[in-house]
């Protein structure tokens, strides 16, 4: 099952996640809490269209409407498999890992331009997807882009969240990515789709490339 716009619009994604979650294993933000987070973030938006930076699945499966997409560089943050996922790309018995932004280094990805008059509606879908449990912290960052510096929203990891995995070494990350699978698919697919999206932009990420190699080695041993 893929994550599609229609499920987010209808609220089916959140409902499915709740149904599949064993009682007491995960806490969720209420609709009111998510809406408050969205409105607080939008209140800090600069004039004009709204930009959103994707560094993982948003790059290859955005599920929101946008006007333009550009390669972009975020400094002082780097992408890392640091968030446990016991449902989407894993199970409670065999949790997967997905990407978050950690402090330090740099990260290349895609920045999407969302029309100002549609920004609240489209970003509400993004919040339903990324902010179900509060595992991310939405924040405004400055990106380097072909159009010059851009202010954009992105989702950094919430290091106080119960699903935060910490700084796992590459071998342990690869072991989980190699075997985990949930209702949205496998962690391997998530990794490969993210790498493919970067390669399509001419972006090389050495840590992601090493993970692809490690996962392949695990699968074939």
Backbone torsions as a table, in degrees:
resi	resn	phi	psi	omega
1	UNK	NA	127.7	176.9
2	UNK	-95.3	163.4	177.7
3	UNK	-90.5	117.3	-175.2
4	UNK	-121.3	160.0	-177.6
5	UNK	-58.4	-41.9	-176.5
6	UNK	-59.5	-39.4	179.6
7	UNK	-66.2	-36.6	179.0
8	UNK	-70.4	-42.0	179.6
9	UNK	-60.3	-44.4	-176.5
10	UNK	-81.7	-8.8	-177.3
11	UNK	79.8	11.4	-177.4
12	UNK	-68.1	-34.4	-177.6
13	UNK	-62.1	-48.9	-179.9
14	UNK	-62.8	-40.8	-179.7
15	UNK	-65.1	-40.7	178.7
16	UNK	-63.5	-43.6	179.1
17	UNK	-60.2	-43.2	179.1
18	UNK	-63.1	-41.6	-179.7
19	UNK	-64.8	-35.6	-176.7
20	UNK	-84.8	-10.6	-176.3
21	UNK	-84.3	120.3	175.6
22	UNK	-58.5	141.1	-176.8
23	UNK	-54.2	129.8	175.0
24	UNK	84.5	-1.0	-175.5
25	UNK	-92.0	-23.9	179.8
26	UNK	-140.3	146.7	172.4
27	UNK	-109.3	148.9	-176.6
28	UNK	-122.8	146.8	170.2
29	UNK	-71.3	146.0	175.0
30	UNK	-75.6	163.9	176.2
31	UNK	-58.1	-37.1	179.6
32	UNK	-67.0	-39.3	178.9
33	UNK	-67.2	-40.6	177.7
34	UNK	-65.4	-41.7	-179.9
35	UNK	-64.4	-39.7	178.3
36	UNK	-63.6	-40.4	177.5
37	UNK	-62.4	-44.6	179.3
38	UNK	-61.5	-47.6	-177.0
39	UNK	-65.7	-38.0	176.8
40	UNK	-62.5	-41.6	179.4
41	UNK	-66.4	-45.8	-179.2
42	UNK	-65.4	-29.9	-179.8
43	UNK	-63.5	-22.1	-179.6
44	UNK	-96.8	7.6	-176.4
45	UNK	-70.3	139.6	173.0
46	UNK	-71.4	167.9	179.5
47	UNK	-61.4	153.6	175.6
48	UNK	94.9	-166.6	179.7
49	UNK	-62.7	160.3	-177.1
50	UNK	-103.4	134.1	179.1
51	UNK	-105.9	142.8	-179.6
52	UNK	-131.8	127.1	-177.1
53	UNK	-97.1	125.2	176.9
54	UNK	-112.9	138.6	-177.7
55	UNK	-131.0	-4.0	178.6
56	UNK	-133.3	-120.8	-175.1
57	UNK	-67.1	-22.6	176.1
58	UNK	-62.2	-25.2	179.7
59	UNK	-66.2	-38.2	-173.0
60	UNK	-114.1	-6.4	176.6
61	UNK	-147.2	67.7	-173.5
62	UNK	-67.0	-40.3	179.2
63	UNK	61.2	20.5	171.7
64	UNK	-134.9	162.2	-177.9
65	UNK	-89.4	134.9	-179.5
66	UNK	-142.5	160.8	-176.4
67	UNK	-93.3	-30.1	-174.3
68	UNK	-158.7	158.0	177.0
69	UNK	-141.7	134.3	-176.7
70	UNK	-133.3	149.2	169.3
71	UNK	-67.5	147.3	-177.2
72	UNK	-151.0	156.1	179.5
73	UNK	-119.0	126.4	174.6
74	UNK	-106.6	121.2	178.7
75	UNK	-93.7	153.4	176.4
76	UNK	76.5	5.4	174.1
77	UNK	-138.2	149.5	175.6
78	UNK	-136.3	152.3	179.9
79	UNK	-82.2	142.9	-179.5
80	UNK	-152.9	144.1	171.5
81	UNK	-75.6	96.6	-172.0
82	UNK	-136.6	10.5	-179.4
83	UNK	-125.6	118.5	176.4
84	UNK	-67.5	139.6	174.4
85	UNK	-127.9	106.0	-178.6
86	UNK	-86.9	5.9	-177.0
87	UNK	-134.3	-68.2	-171.7
88	UNK	-54.8	-47.9	-179.5
89	UNK	-124.3	27.0	179.4
90	UNK	-170.9	-170.6	176.4
91	UNK	-132.6	164.3	176.1
92	UNK	-58.0	-32.9	179.9
93	UNK	-78.0	-29.7	-178.6
94	UNK	-139.4	76.9	-175.9
95	UNK	-68.7	147.4	174.5
96	UNK	-95.7	-175.8	177.7
97	UNK	-130.7	140.5	174.1
98	UNK	-128.3	172.5	-171.5
99	UNK	-83.1	147.9	168.8
100	UNK	-140.8	170.8	176.2
101	UNK	-100.9	125.0	175.8
102	UNK	-108.7	157.0	178.2
103	UNK	-64.3	144.5	174.1
104	UNK	101.5	153.4	176.0
105	UNK	74.9	-144.1	-179.1
106	UNK	-155.1	161.5	-176.8
107	UNK	-144.5	129.1	173.7
108	UNK	-101.9	142.4	179.7
109	UNK	-164.3	-148.2	-176.9
110	UNK	-122.0	133.5	174.2
111	UNK	-111.2	128.3	-176.1
112	UNK	-104.5	137.0	175.6
113	UNK	-98.7	121.6	-179.7
114	UNK	-110.4	128.6	-179.4
115	UNK	-55.7	136.5	-175.3
116	UNK	-56.7	-40.1	-176.9
117	UNK	-73.2	-9.3	176.9
118	UNK	-114.3	-1.0	-170.6
119	UNK	-60.6	-46.5	-177.8
120	UNK	-62.8	-45.1	-179.5
121	UNK	-63.1	-46.1	-177.3
122	UNK	-71.6	-40.5	-179.9
123	UNK	-69.6	-26.5	175.4
124	UNK	-60.2	-36.8	176.5
125	UNK	-66.6	-40.3	178.1
126	UNK	-63.2	-41.5	178.9
127	UNK	-64.5	-37.4	177.9
128	UNK	-64.0	-25.6	-178.7
129	UNK	-89.6	-47.8	-171.4
130	UNK	-92.9	-20.4	-172.3
131	UNK	-115.8	29.7	178.7
132	UNK	-60.0	-42.5	-174.4
133	UNK	-117.1	-0.1	-178.3
134	UNK	77.5	22.6	-179.7
135	UNK	-76.2	-15.1	176.0
136	UNK	-114.6	159.0	173.9
137	UNK	-116.2	112.0	176.8
138	UNK	-72.2	135.8	179.6
139	UNK	-151.8	157.2	175.2
140	UNK	-87.2	133.2	179.1
141	UNK	-132.2	164.5	176.1
142	UNK	-106.1	128.2	-177.6
143	UNK	-112.2	150.5	165.6
144	UNK	-90.9	130.3	-178.7
145	UNK	-142.8	169.1	175.4
146	UNK	-59.5	-20.0	177.5
147	UNK	-94.3	7.6	-176.0
148	UNK	96.1	-169.6	-179.0
149	UNK	-63.2	137.8	178.9
150	UNK	-131.1	140.1	170.1
151	UNK	-90.9	129.6	-175.2
152	UNK	-144.4	156.1	172.3
153	UNK	-84.8	140.9	168.2
154	UNK	-145.1	173.1	-176.7
155	UNK	-116.4	111.4	177.7
156	UNK	-96.9	158.8	-176.0
157	UNK	-70.9	141.9	173.2
158	UNK	-91.7	100.8	-173.4
159	UNK	-72.0	-8.8	176.4
160	UNK	-93.5	-4.8	-176.2
161	UNK	-76.0	148.2	-178.5
162	UNK	-62.6	-25.7	-178.7
163	UNK	-88.1	-2.0	177.8
164	UNK	-66.1	126.1	-174.5
165	UNK	-89.9	-9.9	-176.1
166	UNK	76.6	-167.2	-176.3
167	UNK	-94.3	78.7	177.2
168	UNK	-70.3	147.8	176.3
169	UNK	-76.7	163.8	-172.8
170	UNK	-60.1	-37.0	-178.3
171	UNK	-64.5	-42.2	179.4
172	UNK	-68.1	-41.3	176.2
173	UNK	-57.5	-47.1	-178.0
174	UNK	-61.7	-37.4	179.8
175	UNK	-61.9	-41.8	180.0
176	UNK	-72.6	-43.8	-179.3
177	UNK	-62.0	-33.7	-176.2
178	UNK	-67.0	-29.1	-170.2
179	UNK	-118.8	-19.5	-171.9
180	UNK	-74.0	142.0	178.7
181	UNK	-152.0	137.7	179.0
182	UNK	-136.4	-164.4	-173.4
183	UNK	-71.4	-15.2	175.3
184	UNK	-94.1	-5.8	179.7
185	UNK	125.7	-165.5	-176.6
186	UNK	-92.0	157.0	172.5
187	UNK	-65.9	-32.6	178.6
188	UNK	-60.5	-43.8	178.4
189	UNK	-61.0	-44.4	179.4
190	UNK	-57.5	-46.1	178.6
191	UNK	-62.0	-50.7	-175.1
192	UNK	-66.7	-38.9	178.6
193	UNK	-64.9	-38.4	178.7
194	UNK	-65.5	-43.3	178.4
195	UNK	-64.9	-42.3	179.2
196	UNK	-61.5	-40.3	179.2
197	UNK	-64.0	-39.6	177.6
198	UNK	-66.3	-43.3	-179.5
199	UNK	-64.1	-35.2	178.5
200	UNK	-63.3	-24.4	177.8
201	UNK	-94.0	1.7	-177.6
202	UNK	75.7	23.9	-177.6
203	UNK	-102.2	130.6	176.5
204	UNK	-108.1	128.7	177.6
205	UNK	-123.2	106.1	-172.5
206	UNK	-64.5	-36.1	-179.3
207	UNK	-68.7	-38.4	177.2
208	UNK	-67.5	-40.1	178.8
209	UNK	-62.9	-39.9	177.6
210	UNK	-63.3	-39.0	178.6
211	UNK	-63.7	-40.1	177.4
212	UNK	-58.2	-43.8	179.9
213	UNK	-65.6	-45.4	-179.2
214	UNK	-63.5	-42.7	179.1
215	UNK	-62.4	-42.9	178.5
216	UNK	-61.0	-40.3	178.6
217	UNK	-64.0	-41.8	179.7
218	UNK	-64.7	-44.7	-177.8
219	UNK	-63.6	-34.8	-174.4
220	UNK	-97.0	11.9	176.1
221	UNK	-103.6	NA	NA
